[in-house]
Amino acid sequence: TTGSTNQDLLEKSQIGLNHPSVVIADHQTAGKGRLERQWISEKGSALLMSVSFEVDTSNDLISLFSMKLSLATLKALEKLGFAGIKIKWPNDLIVVQHEAPHKLAGVLAQSLIKGPDAIVVVGLGLNIRIANLRNVLKHDSISALSELGNPPNVIDLAELILQELSETSSDGNLLVAEYAKYSHTLGTFVCADISGAKLEGFAKGITQTGALIVESEDGAFQ
């Protein structure tokens, strides 16, 4: 049990221990998702894992590391026989149930920049068993591997994800092209409230930095 696997690795990097590392927890008491939302999980029901990367900011795009982990996780699950998993922008893994996307996993990246170098920590929360989550998150559409098949051993799954991560290309063009193949968002109508401004249109593409390209009704790209 720990507060947050991401925070553990960020604190580790602040005291000079910057070699690539992995932290896996059975339970988090202060897990976070995007936009400072709380990440809720039950003990023994999820794979909670963070990976740290050493990054040269002059050559490496920090934003692509979360994309790498989501792709590595998806490909590992495919190898284990879990089909139909897609990526909802930016990096959530989802499955379509009852004609609606249900969240299977969330990916969150945080970074600590030190001059030309940076430490990027990417966390994964993957629902293995649904447990009591639907009673706790009554207004969220969620799923777990147990609803798709026989759940794998968590440590074996983590090892396979890390193996896929090591084999996933760091080339921005190749990474974005592979991401697009699995995207559930591209080609759909999207609507978002960004800093009070409403953005809506069709999702047309992904930039090299992982940003979503949206085409509005008047044809302008935003």
C-alpha angles and dihedrals in degrees: 000000000000139000097246130342089212092053091048091059094042090054090047091055092051091063093052101263095127105152114122109279143176130213122191123186134186091210139012125205097189106027117158136205131192119314091021092292117155116255107219123201137153125234111273095007104094146036105245109186138155128193126196125211132194107228134194101213092203092062109017127070106226093204093062097066093076088050089053093053094048091050093046091051093048093049092047090052091049090055088054091054101260105138133186098038114147138182119247110203126295100018113307117131113225141176124206112240124169087000092299133099114254119196115244100168142002128213124201127184125199128176142201113203121205109179110290092353133068140184113223118196118194120191129200127200109186120179109229098171126016092225109161097331097115091055091050097040098039096161097046128088105229139160140181138212089254088069092053101044144308108335113238126231105279097228093046088051092049090051092051092048091051090049090052089046091056090051097045113106120251091204106117096217094049092044094051092046092053091045090053091056091061098036118127090185104056113095094020132107111257134190126190139169108223116182090331094311118114114227121188138159141092120318103238106170152332124256124223089261092055096255119145118243111216125190113209125210093266090057097253118138116228 
